Amino acid sequence: MDYRIARVVMGSLRDRDRTGFELWHWVGPVHGEHEELSEATLYPILYGLEARRLIGGTWRETEQTRRLYRLASRGVDTMARRNWPATTRRTEIDPILTATEPAKADDTDGTPQAITAFLDRLEQGLRLSEVDTVRVRDEIRHHLDDSGAALIEGGMRPAAATAEALARLGPPEVLAEAINSAKLTRRRLFTGLRSASIAALFGGTLGLAAAGLTLAFTPIIARYLTFLASFVGIHLYAPENGVWWSQQLTLTACVAAFMAARRSLPYVAQHTGRAESLVRPIWALAGGLLLGALALLLPANLDVLVVVGLLGIPACFVAGTWLSQGHEDDLVSKRGILGATILLAVLLLAPGFRVWAYDPSAGPAAAPPPAPTQVQIAWESGSAGGDSWVITVPNLDAGTWHDARLEFWPAVRDGLTIAPDRTALQPAFTAVPGATFDLGFSSALGHDWWVDLTAAGPDGSRQTLATSLHYGASGSGRQTILGLIFGNR
């Protein structure tokens, strides 16, 4: 922008705040010295100065709602440093009240519908956010109202005044492109991205908090569900090992990514000034690529569900941008909280369970089903973060049962079902309750273990009292998806 134009416009705001039309009414007599300054270029110039934070605009709501411009502190400093004086009118001739040239009948007419049509075409050419588009449309409409009223006061007929006011602003498509260039600055883009990143962090934190709260109660819920399911003959197993926790954490991250995108996209549009339809694919691509890279490099106890969960993080961010938070919407609603809680509970719990049914014909050595007792097998970690376990039977009635024995049979997976290996003719090893077991070798082989507790009853016959399961983790431990891909080559 020519500094002479900036001096004229800013000098007009030196003594008081003015609307756009009042600014033009004031600087009109001297605009002949600056061909760049006309009614068609007035608002792009004002928006450009506003983007540079030299002037500011606020809406005044009295009898007529108008947008007032004022010098910003940075503009005051600039004028003082450059020694720019206030702009004064140097002639009594008022070009506002004089038609520059006759309006062409095929371009504009003097009907109110012509103003609406002009504003519609202007709006179609704007690439601004919804809020900025409404503000620009309102401000141009107010300018046309004031310009037409001034021309009527100068002696024009209403229809001719309306046509002249429209003609002075030029083609709406040209005006729209000039406004886009003035408002969509690089500075505003960077400011908007910074604000959107903060909003994304806030939304993601809320998502992590909500999902983390559910995650904290997941083990308790899982234990109660396994207990209740046993009454109807459904056997569930919540492994609560590294893979299981990785599954829960990745799903929690998916919720956080969705809420981060839902919260941040409106900030991108609002603070960059760009329409959501324009910034949505860019923001989704940028966030998706960043989170996708993190998903590939994030160390976790990998299995199929964990890999799907990690790759789902960027996918949830992309989904959140397409289901972004509206200007009048809350980040979460009561209905949304209820639905998300149910969905999250299902997603958090279902992957951690392995469903299995005891089949005597396929069980270890065709053992009979467990006797109807309340005996439970308890697993306690024997080493911090390792595969060492202490297996106890705290509620075994030693007066009734003796010679208790734990038999470890290999198990096989079939989808979400884990069953004893039909090909096994004898247990891999046996031990007594209370012993310490190192199952690290089973992780290396990816083995699941079907554990039977058997004991001799009063009549000397051996019966199966309880059955449990040890879910084998990946032998590679914590690794990244990228490492898994290149490590398998």
Secondary structure by P-SEA (a helix, b strand, c coil): ccaaaaaaaaaaaccccccaaaaaaaacccccccccccccaaaaaaaaaaaaccbbbbbbbccbbbbbbbbcaaaaaaaaaacccccccccccccccccccccccccccccaaaaaaaaaaaaaaccccaaaaaaaaaaaaaaaaaaaaaaaaacccaaaaaaaaaaaaccaaaaaaaaaaacccaaaaaaaaaaaaaaaaaaaaaaaaaaaaaaaaaaaaaaaaaaaaaaacbbbbbcccaaaaaaaaaaaaaaaaaaaaaacaaaaaaaaccccccaaaaaaaaaaaaaaaaaaaccccccaaaaaaaaaaaaaaaaaaaaccccccccccaaaaaaaaaaaaaaaccccbbbbbbbcccccccccccccccbbbbbbbccccccbbbbbbccccccccccbbbbbbbbbbcccccccccccccccccccccccccaaaaaaabbbbbbbbbbbcccccccccbbbbbbbccccccccaaaaaaaac
